[in-house]
Amino acid sequence: MISTVSLVTGGNRGIGREVCRQLAERGHTVVLTARSDDKAERAATELGVDWLALDVTDAASVAAAVATVTDRYGRLDVLVNNAAIHYDTWQRGITADLAVVREAAETNLYGPWLLIEEFLPLLRAGAHSRIVNVSSGSGSLNEMGAGTPAYSVSKAALNALTRIVAAELRGDGVLVNAVCPGWVATDMGGSGGRPVADGADGIVWAATLPDDGPTGGFFRDRRAIAWLASRNAVRPPGRR
């Protein structure tokens, strides 16, 4: 019998790779994805997990991934939307290169949106299904300031999508949450951040929530954080 099937985008390095490792350690059947076949296969082989080439901005690539997951496993229990680009510290909103903003939105917002839409039938067929959108404090209106406009706006929009999808899937038992891993020492975050394992922990926690866990929330280190107001989680299905 196949164990919990978990697919992680951008899983070949950094936080995504560590999420794959921690989920595999918990007995999940992990599908590590990356845009490059070589990078996905190399990372997956090192971790001892399954892999797929997947470009979240390419509808044909997403469709192929859905077909492969359907054929191999017949369901998907956990979708971790981790792939992200353009932490654009070099930009300011009033002078931003909008081509960079659009490119960030393609990966950071439309990619997760497309994956949720296309994988939804498999998630509904899964057991105790979870969607985790890897977000950022930069996407919190409470924490937002100057700089990183492409990244911040795309992550704020991802948070909004999290709320919408969580509300729409309440009746299906699919828990949908956004998680900020904090400042982590990765290629994107730089060397000054905290250990990757610490950032990945909250994502894995959200991916393995019990059925009465929260949905529609925004979390860092397993604690709710505010994206606008302090009450940011809707009640899970069947809970009063």
One Martini backbone bead per residue (centre of mass of N, CA, C, O) as a GRO file, in nm:
protein
  240
    1MET     BB    1   0.096   0.036   0.023
    2ILE     BB    2   0.066   0.363  -0.019
    3SER     BB    3   0.169   0.629   0.106
    4THR     BB    4   0.185   0.937   0.157
    5VAL     BB    5   0.141   1.180  -0.097
    6SER     BB    6   0.413   1.411  -0.180
    7LEU     BB    7   0.440   1.733  -0.334
    8VAL     BB    8   0.737   1.928  -0.435
    9THR     BB    9   0.833   2.232  -0.516
   10GLY     BB   10   1.147   2.312  -0.545
   11GLY     BB   11   1.327   2.030  -0.436
   12ASN     BB   12   1.654   2.056  -0.505
   13ARG     BB   13   1.665   2.292  -0.281
   14GLY     BB   14   1.672   2.395   0.019
   15ILE     BB   15   1.370   2.393   0.150
   16GLY     BB   16   1.249   2.179  -0.039
   17ARG     BB   17   1.454   1.956   0.022
   18GLU     BB   18   1.397   1.945   0.331
   19VAL     BB   19   1.103   1.871   0.310
   20CYS     BB   20   1.150   1.605   0.171
   21ARG     BB   21   1.320   1.476   0.394
   22GLN     BB   22   1.110   1.500   0.628
   23LEU     BB   23   0.881   1.343   0.492
   24ALA     BB   24   1.037   1.081   0.446
   25GLU     BB   25   1.096   1.037   0.749
   26ARG     BB   26   0.763   1.006   0.787
   27GLY     BB   27   0.679   0.805   0.528
   28HIS     BB   28   0.659   0.941   0.269
   29THR     BB   29   0.570   0.981  -0.063
   30VAL     BB   30   0.805   1.151  -0.250
   31VAL     BB   31   0.778   1.432  -0.486
   32LEU     BB   32   1.031   1.566  -0.652
   33THR     BB   33   1.063   1.896  -0.791
   34ALA     BB   34   1.186   2.032  -1.110
   35ARG     BB   35   1.276   2.178  -1.403
   36SER     BB   36   1.511   1.978  -1.397
   37ASP     BB   37   1.590   1.662  -1.446
   38ASP     BB   38   1.874   1.648  -1.322
   39LYS     BB   39   1.812   1.791  -1.051
   40ALA     BB   40   1.585   1.608  -0.959
   41GLU     BB   41   1.733   1.335  -0.973
   42ARG     BB   42   1.973   1.398  -0.792
   43ALA     BB   43   1.820   1.476  -0.532
   44ALA     BB   44   1.643   1.219  -0.511
   45THR     BB   45   1.872   1.014  -0.493
   46GLU     BB   46   1.999   1.130  -0.231
   47LEU     BB   47   1.708   1.092  -0.069
   48GLY     BB   48   1.514   0.855  -0.172
   49VAL     BB   49   1.314   0.968  -0.398
   50ASP     BB   50   1.094   1.090  -0.597
   51TRP     BB   51   1.043   1.223  -0.944
   52LEU     BB   52   0.998   1.544  -1.127
   53ALA     BB   53   0.944   1.736  -1.394
   54LEU     BB   54   0.867   2.093  -1.312
   55ASP     BB   55   0.692   2.371  -1.452
   56VAL     BB   56   0.478   2.601  -1.309
   57THR     BB   57   0.457   2.793  -1.586
   58ASP     BB   58   0.374   2.519  -1.744
   59ALA     BB   59   0.098   2.364  -1.852
   60ALA     BB   60   0.222   2.107  -1.980
   61SER     BB   61   0.393   2.023  -1.734
   62VAL     BB   62   0.158   1.997  -1.538
   63ALA     BB   63  -0.007   1.787  -1.696
   64ALA     BB   64   0.216   1.570  -1.691
   65ALA     BB   65   0.230   1.544  -1.383
   66VAL     BB   66  -0.060   1.458  -1.335
   67ALA     BB   67  -0.047   1.203  -1.508
   68THR     BB   68   0.181   1.063  -1.347
   69VAL     BB   69   0.049   1.061  -1.067
   70THR     BB   70  -0.200   0.907  -1.151
   71ASP     BB   71  -0.051   0.651  -1.255
   72ARG     BB   72   0.123   0.585  -0.995
   73TYR     BB   73  -0.104   0.664  -0.741
   74GLY     BB   74  -0.414   0.802  -0.770
   75ARG     BB   75  -0.296   1.037  -0.582
   76LEU     BB   76  -0.303   1.332  -0.351
   77ASP     BB   77  -0.219   1.459  -0.024
   78VAL     BB   78   0.034   1.663  -0.086
   79LEU     BB   79   0.085   2.020  -0.145
   80VAL     BB   80   0.393   2.198  -0.210
   81ASN     BB   81   0.433   2.547  -0.263
   82ASN     BB   82   0.774   2.651  -0.312
   83ALA     BB   83   0.826   2.785  -0.561
   84ALA     BB   84   1.061   3.065  -0.618
   85ILE     BB   85   1.120   3.416  -0.709
   86HIS     BB   86   1.249   3.720  -0.666
   87TYR     BB   87   1.438   3.875  -0.435
   88ASP     BB   88   1.407   4.225  -0.491
   89THR     BB   89   1.633   4.429  -0.341
   90TRP     BB   90   1.693   4.631  -0.600
   91GLN     BB   91   1.400   4.737  -0.554
   92ARG     BB   92   1.129   4.970  -0.612
   93GLY     BB   93   0.800   5.033  -0.654
   94ILE     BB   94   0.826   5.322  -0.812
   95THR     BB   95   1.072   5.165  -1.010
   96ALA     BB   96   0.977   4.908  -1.120
   97ASP     BB   97   1.014   4.620  -1.299
   98LEU     BB   98   0.742   4.475  -1.445
   99ALA     BB   99   0.872   4.221  -1.562
  100VAL     BB  100   0.958   4.109  -1.286
  101VAL     BB  101   0.680   4.097  -1.159
  102ARG     BB  102   0.555   3.903  -1.364
  103GLU     BB  103   0.756   3.674  -1.322
  104ALA     BB  104   0.696   3.628  -1.025
  105ALA     BB  105   0.393   3.567  -1.057
  106GLU     BB  106   0.415   3.310  -1.226
  107THR     BB  107   0.553   3.146  -0.987
  108ASN     BB  108   0.427   3.257  -0.698
  109LEU     BB  109   0.112   3.239  -0.807
  110TYR     BB  110   0.023   3.089  -1.076
  111GLY     BB  111   0.152   2.824  -1.014
  112PRO     BB  112  -0.009   2.738  -0.760
  113TRP     BB  113  -0.286   2.776  -0.890
  114LEU     BB  114  -0.254   2.563  -1.112
  115LEU     BB  115  -0.194   2.321  -0.929
  116ILE     BB  116  -0.454   2.323  -0.771
  117GLU     BB  117  -0.645   2.284  -1.009
  118GLU     BB  118  -0.508   2.019  -1.135
  119PHE     BB  119  -0.485   1.849  -0.846
  120LEU     BB  120  -0.768   1.837  -0.710
  121PRO     BB  121  -0.879   1.553  -0.778
  122LEU     BB  122  -0.644   1.410  -0.620
  123LEU     BB  123  -0.692   1.546  -0.346
  124ARG     BB  124  -0.983   1.438  -0.315
  125ALA     BB  125  -0.866   1.131  -0.326
  126GLY     BB  126  -0.729   1.174  -0.078
  127ALA     BB  127  -0.581   1.163   0.243
  128HIS     BB  128  -0.577   1.422   0.428
  129SER     BB  129  -0.555   1.685   0.272
  130ARG     BB  130  -0.283   1.916   0.169
  131ILE     BB  131  -0.206   2.272   0.148
  132VAL     BB  132   0.112   2.443   0.090
  133ASN     BB  133   0.203   2.783   0.108
  134VAL     BB  134   0.498   2.937   0.047
  135SER     BB  135   0.581   3.217   0.210
  136SER     BB  136   0.594   3.553   0.369
  137GLY     BB  137   0.644   3.836   0.550
  138SER     BB  138   0.634   4.009   0.285
  139GLY     BB  139   0.308   3.924   0.260
  140SER     BB  140   0.253   4.108   0.499
  141LEU     BB  141   0.088   4.393   0.577
  142ASN     BB  142   0.216   4.432   0.861
  143GLU     BB  143   0.535   4.390   0.744
  144MET     BB  144   0.532   4.580   0.517
  145GLY     BB  145   0.760   4.754   0.301
  146ALA     BB  146   1.019   4.844   0.154
  147GLY     BB  147   1.071   4.666  -0.111
  148THR     BB  148   1.042   4.382  -0.280
  149PRO     BB  149   0.786   4.400  -0.482
  150ALA     BB  150   0.754   4.134  -0.635
  151TYR     BB  151   0.759   3.943  -0.393
  152SER     BB  152   0.550   4.074  -0.202
  153VAL     BB  153   0.304   4.079  -0.391
  154SER     BB  154   0.301   3.775  -0.460
  155LYS     BB  155   0.267   3.682  -0.158
  156ALA     BB  156   0.008   3.834  -0.094
  157ALA     BB  157  -0.154   3.687  -0.312
  158LEU     BB  158  -0.108   3.403  -0.200
  159ASN     BB  159  -0.261   3.457   0.061
  160ALA     BB  160  -0.531   3.512  -0.073
  161LEU     BB  161  -0.556   3.237  -0.207
  162THR     BB  162  -0.559   3.074   0.052
  163ARG     BB  163  -0.827   3.181   0.157
  164ILE     BB  164  -1.008   3.101  -0.078
  165VAL     BB  165  -0.945   2.794  -0.092
  166ALA     BB  166  -1.013   2.722   0.198
  167ALA     BB  167  -1.314   2.800   0.181
  168GLU     BB  168  -1.384   2.613  -0.072
  169LEU     BB  169  -1.258   2.335   0.092
  170ARG     BB  170  -1.399   2.272   0.361
  171GLY     BB  171  -1.603   2.036   0.258
  172ASP     BB  172  -1.338   1.839   0.170
  173GLY     BB  173  -1.096   1.832   0.392
  174VAL     BB  174  -0.900   2.061   0.288
  175LEU     BB  175  -0.604   2.191   0.398
  176VAL     BB  176  -0.516   2.551   0.387
  177ASN     BB  177  -0.184   2.698   0.399
  178ALA     BB  178   0.040   2.943   0.514
  179VAL     BB  179   0.410   2.967   0.512
  180CYS     BB  180   0.670   3.102   0.705
  181PRO     BB  181   1.022   3.027   0.730
  182GLY     BB  182   1.188   3.259   0.722
  183TRP     BB  183   1.517   3.330   0.764
  184VAL     BB  184   1.715   3.149   0.535
  185ALA     BB  185   1.995   2.954   0.445
  186THR     BB  186   2.006   3.034   0.111
  187ASP     BB  187   2.030   3.133  -0.204
  188MET     BB  188   1.810   3.353  -0.152
  189GLY     BB  189   1.872   3.440   0.163
  190GLY     BB  190   2.145   3.360   0.244
  191SER     BB  191   2.392   3.313   0.506
  192GLY     BB  192   2.236   3.461   0.768
  193GLY     BB  193   2.048   3.250   0.831
  194ARG     BB  194   1.884   2.995   0.930
  195PRO     BB  195   1.829   2.687   0.938
  196VAL     BB  196   1.662   2.495   0.716
  197ALA     BB  197   1.515   2.304   0.915
  198ASP     BB  198   1.355   2.531   1.059
  199GLY     BB  199   1.191   2.630   0.811
  200ALA     BB  200   1.066   2.345   0.732
  201ASP     BB  201   0.899   2.261   0.980
  202GLY     BB  202   0.634   2.431   0.932
  203ILE     BB  203   0.562   2.294   0.665
  204VAL     BB  204   0.540   2.004   0.771
  205TRP     BB  205   0.326   2.062   0.976
  206ALA     BB  206   0.107   2.155   0.764
  207ALA     BB  207   0.126   1.872   0.602
  208THR     BB  208   0.048   1.709   0.905
  209LEU     BB  209  -0.222   1.772   0.990
  210PRO     BB  210  -0.492   1.734   1.143
  211ASP     BB  211  -0.829   1.736   1.077
  212ASP     BB  212  -0.857   1.974   1.319
  213GLY     BB  213  -0.706   2.176   1.184
  214PRO     BB  214  -0.615   2.443   1.032
  215THR     BB  215  -0.755   2.693   0.800
  216GLY     BB  216  -0.651   2.984   0.645
  217GLY     BB  217  -0.358   3.029   0.741
  218PHE     BB  218  -0.071   3.200   0.904
  219PHE     BB  219   0.270   3.078   0.943
  220ARG     BB  220   0.526   3.060   1.212
  221ASP     BB  221   0.649   2.822   1.389
  222ARG     BB  222   0.340   2.712   1.438
  223ARG     BB  223   0.238   3.014   1.430
  224ALA     BB  224   0.028   3.261   1.418
  225ILE     BB  225   0.006   3.518   1.177
  226ALA     BB  226  -0.029   3.837   1.048
  227TRP     BB  227  -0.173   3.990   0.748
  228LEU     BB  228  -0.387   4.199   0.911
  229ALA     BB  229  -0.519   4.022   1.130
  230SER     BB  230  -0.533   3.815   1.406
  231ARG     BB  231  -0.778   3.676   1.264
  232ASN     BB  232  -0.677   3.411   1.014
  233ALA     BB  233  -0.858   3.153   1.084
  234VAL     BB  234  -1.047   2.909   0.988
  235ARG     BB  235  -1.252   2.666   1.037
  236PRO     BB  236  -1.267   2.353   1.026
  237PRO     BB  237  -1.414   2.090   0.929
  238GLY     BB  238  -1.675   2.031   1.164
  239ARG     BB  239  -1.607   2.294   1.331
  240ARG     BB  240  -1.713   2.521   1.610
   0.00000   0.00000   0.00000
